[in-house]
Amino acid sequence: MNNKPVFDYPLFAMGFRVFFALAGLSALALIAVWNSLSNGSLHIDNYFPATFWHAHEMLLGYATAVIAGFLLTAVRNWTDTETTRPDQLAALCFLWIYGRVLPLYSELVPDVLIAAVDFAFLPALAFFVGKPLLRTGNYKNLIFTCLLLLMAAGNALIHAQVLGFSETGAMVGLNLVLALIVTMILLIAGRVFPFFTERGLSGVICIRNPGLDAVAVAVSAGVFILLISGVSGLVLMLAALAALALNAMRVSAWYDSRIWFVPLLWVLYIGYGWVILGFGLLALSAYGIVPSSLSLHAFTVGGIGVLTLGMMARVSLGHTGRALKASNLMAIAFVLINLAALLRVLFPALLPGWYGGFVLVSSYCWLAAFSLFAYQFLPILSASRPDGRVG
């Protein structure tokens, strides 16, 4: 008799495997569906208004799946404790999937149930992330549990407006979630950039400055608080410029010119560069010099898109026992995701008359980049480690 548990498969061995796979597939589905909705070839009775859906799925669909995969794996390493059993991980995955699918069937599913299912994912993830941290006394990393719960609060504000309980909550919620994701990225960067750089380049010792790290993250978070509070003009400009300068100082301490020979490194540094550029564009938009949408997409397509693709590739190779070297296909994917950001952020600013064309080509570059990721990594994520170890 076969007593093998239902979900005892490599895909459910660790959080990064299944959630990175879901993130890669959702990145493809999101942009493909969005393109079809935009050109009128597809009509869906969506629970979310079209603009909210696009932003919600980028942040609370794709980006949240990457965060889930990273944190469930990282907490296991930090505590040497299992975060989820395979069946619990599968349940968490299905909860995330239902959150993506149910809004597309709003004619059949009550709105309150759609909201409840989508909202439930982040508190459930926070539980599985926070439990081993509390059990092992690893209190310093509980900041990530707090950020997940704040993201859930932002999601609640979005659903409150869709359900008719508020008139302006959705934009506040989306900006709050974006702020928390960028803050989380900056926190994680301080942990992994020096480590990845030292592992990827022989003889390099990165300078670590915890004080600068703390100030850079705090000022960056403060910029978003000002933005969410509706502050603009000189105050927002000065704060954004301070965040730009502090983050540039921070990343320069880890930088070594040899990263440009290692795709798994330069993709991360360029991704951080998009975040820094986002603060610069935000400073300019504070006085209406450039549209605020440029800084928004610098943070999302550039910062989140580039960094998460690079992180998923690096973590997937490292935790499946493979050589820490990007294939030629993934190097091309890294170029394509950056080209998608360039076409979405900088080219429209230079040639606004061609905005629609740039956005369309940007979406094709995004789709090509994640198609290469899916082709390269779905077999890796769903297969056992070559060395037979757990991971």
C-alpha positions in Angstrom: 0.0 0.0 0.0 1.3 3.5 -0.9 1.3 5.7 2.2 3.0 8.6 0.5 1.3 11.9 1.6 -0.8 13.6 -1.1 1.5 16.6 -1.3 4.9 14.9 -0.7 6.4 16.1 -3.9 9.4 18.3 -4.6 7.2 21.2 -5.6 5.9 21.4 -2.0 9.2 20.6 -0.3 9.9 24.3 0.5 8.0 27.6 0.0 10.2 29.0 -2.7 9.5 26.2 -5.1 5.8 26.4 -5.5 5.4 30.2 -4.9 8.2 31.1 -7.3 6.5 28.8 -9.9 3.1 30.5 -9.2 4.7 34.0 -9.4 6.3 33.3 -12.7 3.1 32.0 -14.2 1.0 34.8 -12.7 3.4 37.4 -14.2 2.6 36.0 -17.6 -1.1 35.7 -17.1 -1.4 39.1 -15.5 0.1 41.0 -18.5 -1.5 38.8 -21.1 -5.0 39.3 -19.7 -4.3 43.1 -19.1 -3.2 43.5 -22.7 -6.4 41.7 -23.9 -8.6 43.8 -21.7 -6.9 47.0 -22.8 -7.3 46.4 -26.5 -10.9 45.2 -26.1 -10.4 41.6 -27.3 -11.4 40.3 -23.8 -14.3 41.2 -21.6 -14.5 40.0 -18.0 -17.1 40.9 -15.4 -14.3 41.5 -12.8 -14.9 42.1 -9.1 -12.2 44.8 -9.3 -12.4 47.9 -11.6 -9.9 47.4 -14.4 -7.2 49.8 -13.1 -7.5 48.5 -9.5 -7.3 44.9 -10.8 -4.0 45.5 -12.7 -2.4 47.2 -9.7 -3.8 44.7 -7.1 -2.6 41.7 -9.0 0.9 43.2 -9.6 1.3 43.9 -5.9 -0.9 41.4 -4.0 -0.7 38.7 -6.6 2.7 38.5 -8.2 4.9 40.3 -5.7 3.2 38.7 -2.7 3.8 35.3 -4.2 7.5 36.1 -4.5 7.6 37.4 -0.9 5.8 34.3 0.3 8.3 32.0 -1.4 11.3 34.0 -0.1 10.1 34.4 3.5 8.9 30.8 4.0 12.3 29.7 2.9 14.4 32.3 4.7 12.6 31.8 8.0 13.3 28.1 7.8 17.0 29.0 7.4 17.0 31.6 10.2 15.3 29.3 12.7 16.3 25.9 11.5 12.6 25.1 11.9 10.0 23.9 9.5 7.7 26.7 8.5 5.0 24.6 6.8 4.3 21.0 6.2 3.7 20.1 2.5 0.0 19.9 3.0 -0.1 23.3 4.8 2.0 24.8 2.0 -0.4 23.4 -0.6 -3.3 24.8 1.3 -1.6 28.2 1.4 -1.0 28.0 -2.4 -4.6 27.1 -3.1 -5.7 30.1 -1.0 -3.5 32.4 -3.1 -4.8 30.8 -6.4 -8.4 31.2 -5.3 -7.7 34.9 -4.6 -6.5 35.4 -8.2 -9.3 33.4 -9.8 -12.5 34.2 -7.9 -12.5 38.0 -8.8 -12.9 36.9 -12.5 -16.2 35.1 -11.7 -18.0 37.9 -9.8 -21.2 37.0 -11.5 -21.2 33.6 -9.8 -19.4 34.3 -6.5 -20.6 36.8 -3.8 -18.4 39.9 -3.5 -18.0 39.4 0.2 -16.6 35.8 -0.3 -14.2 37.1 -3.0 -12.9 39.7 -0.6 -12.6 37.3 2.3 -10.7 34.7 0.3 -8.3 37.3 -1.1 -7.8 39.0 2.2 -7.1 35.7 4.1 -3.9 34.9 2.4 -1.6 37.5 4.0 -2.7 36.9 7.6 -2.3 33.1 7.0 1.2 33.8 5.5 2.0 36.0 8.5 1.0 33.1 10.8 3.3 30.6 9.2 6.2 33.1 9.0 5.7 34.4 12.6 5.1 31.1 14.4 8.7 29.7 14.1 10.2 33.1 14.8 8.3 33.4 18.1 9.0 29.7 19.0 12.7 30.1 18.6 13.0 33.6 20.1 14.1 35.1 16.7 12.3 38.4 17.5 14.4 40.7 15.3 12.9 39.1 12.2 9.3 39.6 13.4 9.5 42.9 11.5 8.6 40.8 8.4 5.5 39.5 10.1 4.4 43.0 11.0 4.9 44.2 7.4 2.8 41.3 6.1 0.0 42.2 8.5 0.2 45.9 7.4 0.0 44.7 3.8 -3.2 42.8 4.8 -4.5 46.1 6.2 -3.8 47.8 2.9 -5.6 45.0 1.0 -8.6 45.5 3.4 -8.7 49.2 2.4 -8.9 48.2 -1.3 -11.7 45.7 -0.7 -13.6 48.2 1.5 -13.9 50.6 -1.5 -14.8 47.8 -3.9 -17.5 46.6 -1.5 -18.8 50.2 -1.1 -17.8 50.8 2.5 -15.5 53.7 1.5 -15.0 56.1 -1.4 -11.2 56.6 -1.4 -9.7 53.6 0.4 -8.4 51.7 -2.6 -5.7 54.2 -3.7 -4.6 54.6 -0.1 -4.4 50.8 0.2 -2.5 50.3 -3.0 0.0 53.0 -2.1 0.4 51.5 1.4 1.0 48.0 -0.1 3.5 49.4 -2.6 5.3 51.2 0.2 5.5 48.1 2.4 6.8 45.9 -0.5 9.5 48.5 -1.3 10.4 48.7 2.4 10.6 44.9 2.6 12.8 44.8 -0.5 15.2 47.4 1.1 15.3 45.4 4.3 16.0 42.1 2.4 18.6 43.8 0.2 20.7 44.6 3.3 20.7 40.9 4.2 21.4 39.4 0.8 23.3 41.9 -1.4 26.5 41.7 0.6 26.3 38.0 1.1 25.5 37.3 -2.6 28.3 39.6 -3.7 30.8 38.0 -1.5 29.7 34.5 -2.7 29.7 35.5 -6.3 33.1 37.4 -6.4 36.2 35.8 -5.0 38.1 38.0 -2.5 35.4 40.6 -2.1 34.4 41.8 1.4 31.4 44.1 1.4 31.3 47.0 3.9 28.3 46.6 6.2 26.9 49.7 7.9 23.9 48.9 10.0 23.4 52.5 11.0 23.2 53.6 7.4 21.0 50.7 6.5 18.5 51.7 9.3 18.5 55.4 8.3 18.1 54.6 4.6 15.1 52.3 5.2 13.5 54.6 7.7 13.8 57.7 5.4 12.5 55.6 2.4 9.5 54.5 4.4 9.0 58.1 5.5 8.8 59.2 1.9 5.9 56.9 1.3 4.2 58.0 4.5 4.3 61.6 3.1 3.0 60.4 -0.2 0.1 58.5 1.3 -0.6 61.5 3.5 -1.0 63.7 0.5 2.1 65.8 1.2 3.8 67.2 -2.0 6.0 70.2 -3.0 9.2 70.9 -1.2 8.8 68.6 1.7 8.2 65.5 -0.5 11.0 66.5 -2.9 13.6 66.9 -0.1 12.6 63.6 1.5 12.7 61.8 -1.8 16.1 63.2 -2.6 17.4 62.2 0.9 16.1 58.6 0.2 17.9 58.7 -3.1 21.2 59.8 -1.6 21.1 57.4 1.3 20.2 54.4 -0.8 22.9 55.3 -3.3 25.4 55.5 -0.5 24.2 52.2 0.9 24.5 50.2 -2.3 27.8 51.8 -3.2 29.3 50.2 -0.1 28.5 46.7 -1.5 29.4 47.4 -5.1 32.4 45.9 -7.0 32.9 46.5 -10.7 33.2 42.8 -11.3 29.5 42.3 -10.8 29.0 43.2 -14.5 30.5 39.8 -15.4 28.0 38.0 -13.2 24.4 38.3 -14.4 23.0 37.0 -11.1 24.6 40.0 -9.4 24.2 42.8 -11.9 20.4 42.1 -12.2 20.1 42.7 -8.5 22.1 45.9 -8.5 20.2 47.3 -11.5 17.0 46.4 -9.8 18.1 48.4 -6.7 19.0 51.2 -9.2 15.4 51.3 -10.4 14.3 51.9 -6.8 16.8 54.7 -6.4 15.6 56.2 -9.7 12.0 55.9 -8.4 12.9 58.2 -5.6 14.5 60.7 -8.0 11.4 60.7 -10.3 9.2 61.1 -7.2 11.2 64.2 -6.2 10.6 65.6 -9.7 6.9 64.7 -9.7 6.4 66.5 -6.4 6.5 69.8 -8.4 4.8 68.4 -11.5 8.0 68.3 -13.5 7.3 64.7 -14.6 4.1 62.6 -14.2 3.8 60.7 -11.0 3.2 57.5 -13.0 6.9 57.5 -14.0 8.0 57.0 -10.4 5.2 54.5 -9.8 6.4 52.3 -12.7 10.1 52.8 -11.7 9.2 51.2 -8.4 7.0 48.5 -9.8 8.2 47.3 -13.3 11.8 48.4 -12.5 12.4 47.8 -8.8 9.9 45.0 -8.1 10.0 43.4 -11.5 13.8 43.3 -12.0 14.7 42.6 -8.4 12.2 39.8 -8.0 13.1 38.1 -11.2 16.8 38.2 -10.2 16.1 37.0 -6.7 13.9 34.1 -7.8 16.7 32.9 -10.2 19.4 33.2 -7.5 17.4 31.6 -4.7 16.1 28.8 -6.9 19.6 27.8 -8.1 21.1 28.1 -4.6 18.4 26.1 -2.8 18.1 23.3 -5.4 21.8 22.6 -5.2 22.7 23.9 -8.6 25.7 26.0 -9.7 25.2 29.7 -9.0 25.5 30.7 -12.6 22.8 32.2 -14.8 22.3 30.5 -18.1 22.4 32.5 -21.4 18.6 32.3 -21.5 18.3 33.9 -18.1 20.9 36.6 -18.9 18.6 37.4 -21.9 15.6 37.4 -19.5 17.4 39.9 -17.2 18.1 42.2 -20.2 14.4 41.9 -21.4 12.9 42.8 -18.0 15.1 45.9 -17.8 14.1 46.8 -21.3 10.5 46.5 -20.2 11.2 49.0 -17.4 13.0 51.4 -19.8 10.1 51.3 -22.2 7.6 51.8 -19.5 9.4 54.5 -17.5 12.0 56.5 -19.4 11.0 56.3 -23.1 7.5 57.7 -22.5 9.0 60.6 -20.6 11.3 61.4 -23.6 8.7 60.7 -26.3 5.2 61.0 -24.8 3.5 60.9 -28.2 4.6 57.3 -28.6 3.3 56.3 -25.1 0.9 53.6 -26.3 3.5 51.9 -28.4 6.1 52.0 -25.7 3.7 50.4 -23.2 2.8 47.7 -25.6 6.4 46.8 -26.5 7.2 46.9 -22.7 4.5 44.3 -22.1 6.0 42.1 -24.7 9.4 42.3 -23.2 7.9 41.5 -19.8 6.1 38.5 -21.2 9.3 37.3 -23.0 11.4 37.6 -19.8 9.0 35.6 -17.7 8.5 33.1 -20.5 12.2 32.4 -20.3 12.0 32.2 -16.5 9.2 29.7 -16.7 10.9 27.6 -19.4 14.2 27.5 -17.4 13.0 27.2 -13.8 9.6 25.4 -13.7 11.4 22.0 -14.4 14.0 22.9 -11.7 11.4 24.0 -9.1 9.4 20.8 -9.6 12.3 18.4 -9.5 14.3 17.0 -6.6 17.7 18.3 -5.8 20.5 16.5 -7.8 22.4 15.8 -4.5 19.3 14.2 -2.8 19.2 16.8 0.0 16.0 18.5 1.2 15.5 21.8 -0.5 
